[in-house]
Amino acid sequence: MKIPFSPPYIDNDVIKEVTDALESGWITTGPKVKRLEELVCEYTKVPNALGVNSATSGLMLSLKWFGIGEGDEVIIPAYTYAATALAVIHIGATPVMVDVEDDFNISIKGIEKAITKKTKAIMPVDIAGWPCDYDELNTLVESKRSLFYPTHENQEKLGRILIISDSAHAIGAQYKNKYIGITTDITVFSFHAVKNVTTAEGGAVCLNLPEPFNNQDEYAFLRCFSLNGQTKDAFTKSKAGGWRYDIIYPGMKINLPDLLAAVGVAQLPKYFSTILGQRKDIFEYYQDYFLTKPWAILPPYQNSDKISSCHLYALRIKDATENQRDMIIDKISKEGVAVNVHFQPLPMLSLFKSYGYKIEDYPNAYKNYKAEISLPIYPQLTEKELNYIVTVITNAVESTL
Ligand SMILES: *Cc1c(COP(=O)(O)O)cnc(C)c1O
């Protein structure tokens, strides 16, 4: 049996929506993006959502919006995908890495220790779709107001550290009965091909800024800034008589095309009505099975405050060394099941090593990583395939430890 890790969910409705965009005569940013943004707002209840061409660029845009640059520090977890750190590096600021907890998410105590006079933003990551402790985070930045030194008008206006959540994994996850998106200042979703909802490449910047910000105004600014700082988008300019425009900001070119947004327009309602539930069913299937295995550490799924979006099933093998985990993955791969590791902690990657980050400073990130195996989780998986996956994993683990 061959089981891929994370194929996209493409059905007739997706094909119909994409065909509609193709036949409409308009393929870049226009009505489909608008519709996708409306759907994100409708389902997650965020005041405003801006479609962008990736979560990475959405994070950069958010950092730039807050006037963050050289000399500033942005706190991120050491355990995440590299894009979290690269977004900070691209805008010229310094990522400050903090270790994570046993639930894979950034340590709030660690953040508190890492805050300095230079800290301008914190970028928590809802790893695997498990929400961070947003109440604690929001309270923490409030309590550090006196240590905040604004150097930009939006910084003056907020008067504290900004929280930009890298929620690439977490659309549909819940925190205290709210969907991720209205849980902090800015939330960025990814619609990359392997994420829960996809547009092949893409993302959304969700605005939930407190007073005195007007989210609609900031949305209008960001929309313009994401399109070269141009006063008219190509769609408006394409209308007769609409030729004249101006460039009013040193903007970026990170808009989402309609052709891609169409995939998300077809997927998003189905995700909330059906696909998310199917992911949860598979997650529960794995939980029930691995609960019976003394060597398995189950990933967080739900508690009284949080419900995961089940983006990854991050199994850990109790007491496995990195080497044993690698051997287990080799055995699983030989049986045709594609698994992954989420994540190699950033300080273990060459770039970050060359910057001087050391994995020894992030013992929990290493501990989580060395024993972790992410299993396939998507609605197309059949009961027979799931049964095969858990059998293959059990054999691989029990013949290795
Ligand atoms: C996928 C991912 C990103 C990047 O998303 P893109 O849309 O590909 O830019 C950022 N952070 C995390 C944690 C991710 O998994």
Ligand as a Chemical Component Dictionary entry (heavy atoms), coordinates in Angstrom:
data_LIG
# 
_chem_comp.id                   LIG 
_chem_comp.type                 NON-POLYMER 
_chem_comp.pdbx_formal_charge   0 
_chem_comp.three_letter_code    LIG 
# 
loop_
_chem_comp_atom.comp_id 
_chem_comp_atom.atom_id 
_chem_comp_atom.alt_atom_id 
_chem_comp_atom.type_symbol 
_chem_comp_atom.charge 
_chem_comp_atom.model_Cartn_x 
_chem_comp_atom.model_Cartn_y 
_chem_comp_atom.model_Cartn_z 
_chem_comp_atom.pdbx_ordinal 
LIG C1 C1 C 0 3.628 26.445 6.245  1  
LIG C2 C2 C 0 4.103 27.300 7.347  2  
LIG C3 C3 C 0 4.430 28.638 7.133  3  
LIG C4 C4 C 0 4.545 29.238 5.775  4  
LIG O1 O1 O 0 3.410 29.238 5.040  5  
LIG P1 P1 P 0 3.515 29.730 3.515  6  
LIG O2 O2 O 0 2.110 29.995 3.159  7  
LIG O3 O3 O 0 4.111 28.579 2.774  8  
LIG O4 O4 O 0 4.369 30.920 3.485  9  
LIG C5 C5 C 0 4.743 29.431 8.217  10 
LIG N1 N1 N 0 4.782 28.922 9.452  11 
LIG C6 C6 C 0 4.495 27.634 9.702  12 
LIG C7 C7 C 0 4.513 27.143 11.119 13 
LIG C8 C8 C 0 4.171 26.772 8.654  14 
LIG O5 O5 O 0 3.950 25.477 8.887  15 
# 
loop_
_chem_comp_bond.comp_id 
_chem_comp_bond.atom_id_1 
_chem_comp_bond.atom_id_2 
_chem_comp_bond.value_order 
_chem_comp_bond.pdbx_ordinal 
LIG C1 C2 SING 1  
LIG C2 C3 SING 2  
LIG C2 C8 DOUB 3  
LIG C3 C4 SING 4  
LIG C3 C5 DOUB 5  
LIG C4 O1 SING 6  
LIG O1 P1 SING 7  
LIG P1 O2 DOUB 8  
LIG P1 O3 SING 9  
LIG P1 O4 SING 10 
LIG C5 N1 SING 11 
LIG N1 C6 DOUB 12 
LIG C6 C7 SING 13 
LIG C6 C8 SING 14 
LIG C8 O5 SING 15 
# 
